[in-house]
Amino acid sequence: MCGICGVTGLRHATPIVFEGLRRLEYRGYDSAGIATLVDGKISRRRAAGKLDNLGLLLEEKPLAGTTGIGHTRWATHGAPTTSNAHPHGTDRVAIVHNGIIENFETLRHELEAEGVVFETETDSETIARLIDLYLSQGHTPKESVLKSLKRLEGAYAIAVIFAEHDGLMIGACHSAPLAVGYGDDEMFLGSDSLALAPLTRRITYMQDGDCVVITPAGAQFMTFDGEPVEREEKIAALTSGAIGKDGYQHFMEKELHEHPLVIGQTLQRMIDPATRQVVVPELPCNLAEVPRAVMTACGSAFYAAMVGRFWLESVARLPVDIDIASELRYRDPPLTKGSLGLLISQSGETADTLAALRTLRQNSAHILSVLNVEHSTMARESDAVLGTAAGPEISVASTKAFTAQLTVLACLTIAVARSRGTLDAAGEEELVTALLDLPSRAADALAQADAIRSMARIIADASNVLYLGRGSMFPVAMEGALKLKEISYIHAEAYAAGEMKHGPISLIDNTVPIVASAPFTPLFDKTLSNLQEAKARGGRLLVFTDTKGAERVSAIAEQMVVLPHVHDFTAPVVQTIPVQMLAYEVAVLRGTDVDQPRNLAKSVTVE
């Protein structure tokens, strides 16, 4: 949600940074601020509320200087107040930060033991205080930042300026985007290219684990160990559509690469870093007394609901009915009074899901919706909303919104299980730890692009593709098949792997690629047996597995993508990412309109 813009050069920094923040308003925010170097000293202006409030403050108290950083903040740790607004800093350093520092409490206690006094409630201030401590010990700005980066855990993009170092700005990122822009005798930092679009077409998109030292003369990229690395400079397109793509070929590609950030931002909303417990807003019912839940959605959101049912029943022991939203009303099922209606929609305007909501309401159900647009019609008509932090999703085929929905449902499952007494404190800690690991594991999945592209070449010429999965992997298989159909126009069907021999196996020959999601979960052996059955009929097996399953799959798979082994609970989230990537790569090879496939709309507002 947050936005970063920074500049160092010869021109007055404040108006450049302010306009960069203006272009980042779409992300959502509740405070903003700018810091510059004035005569070698750090000077800040911050304001709660909209950017116009900061603008009025700057008119009253102008901010000089040619090196500056700015930020739009969406409050997580600490209320949306002026004191909690970025930039944070000391007399020696100022920082802006997107993301979450997961170990900020440990670092804060350590720094307080050193006599450091904190001024805010934020996790971000920890970064500034840590850098300041190293500066006070005689380390250079670069050394202080690198030493600090090695202490941070979580997802973050940061920009830093230093007193008495005019013309110097340092940036770094891990599981959060940050872009470097090149000008004539000036350089820029931005959380995406939209912030930099009017300033330069020359952009470098930083990679996870990159640090950059910027002066008006240029940029030096390095690892967190200080080892120099080369990063490609790209020419950004001038069209308004391309501005939001951050140098990616399609919006869908960009949105796929936002999985780690989106998952991290969603976890930020739902997990208290102080207690490491799931926190949900006031709900319309006592979760411990709900007799059953009714889940309903359309498209990918329905597959998220299927995973959610698996979690709620197996972990929270809550009975769950599930219906495609367009069918629920017309099936006219008997509904238990006091049931929890759990609806999922990216837009909050999906006509069939909205109609299902009203049906549940008429039958005295409590209404809880999982939405990406929290001021939508469904939000207004729900008793409570769990918001996903996916941000704008431009591509018609949903990607990051889906993993955000899964993340919300996983957190909700933990809350329900705690209320119903089916999960003790140790169990909650285990599952929360697995969830907090997800942004990093999502980044690992994205790193498998080459192997996924190789799989795509096999599928691109196929007429039919079969997707298989068991348990929580069955909805993942369905999501993969849907994505392939949506954007490549190849016919694809997903089946529960155990059902294959009850009919679909007759379709298998050496022209049919079979895509299987088979991580090493308790159902791995059963899935492997089903894959061997398909192999015996000439099927071409393309398998998404993990490090524990790879050895046993390798003997029968034509190609594998090996993902990190994760907790069984979070495996569906990690396994979703590569099946979405596979569909994207196939569509690119086939030359289809990836972002706007034929006959589809982003928000389906008709029945």
Buried (B, 14 or more C-beta within 10 A) or exposed (E): BBBBBBBBBEEBBBBBBBBBBBBBBEBBBBBBBBBBBBEEEBBBBBBBBBBEBBBEBBEEEEBEBBBBBBBBBBBBBBEBBBBBBBBBBBEBBBBBBBBBBBBBBEBBEBBEEEEBEBEBBBBBBBBBBBBBBBBEEEBEBBBBBBBBBEBBBBBBBBBBBBBEBBBBBBBBBBBBBBBBBBBEEBBBBBBBBBBBBEBBBBBBBBBBBBBBBBBBEEBBBBBBEBEEEEBEEBEBBEEEEBBBBBBBEBBBBBBBBBBBBBBBBBBBBBBEBEEBBBEBEEBBBEBEEBEBBBBBBBBBBBBBBBBBBBBBBBBBEBBBBBBBBBEBBEEEBEBBEBBBBBBBBBBBBBBBBBBBBEBBBEBEBBBBBBBBBBEBBBBEBBBBBBBBBBBBBBBBBBBBBBBBBBBBBBBBBBBBBBBBEBBEEEBBEBBBEBBBBBBBBBBBBBEBBEBBBEBBEBBBEBEBBBBBBBBBBBBBBBBBBBBBBBBBBBEBBBBBBBBBBEEBBEBBEEEBBBBBBBBBBEBBEBBBEBBEBBBEBEBBBBBBBBEBBBEBBEEBBBBBBBBBBBBBBBBBBBBBBBBBBBBBBBBBBBEBEBBBBEEEEBBBEEE
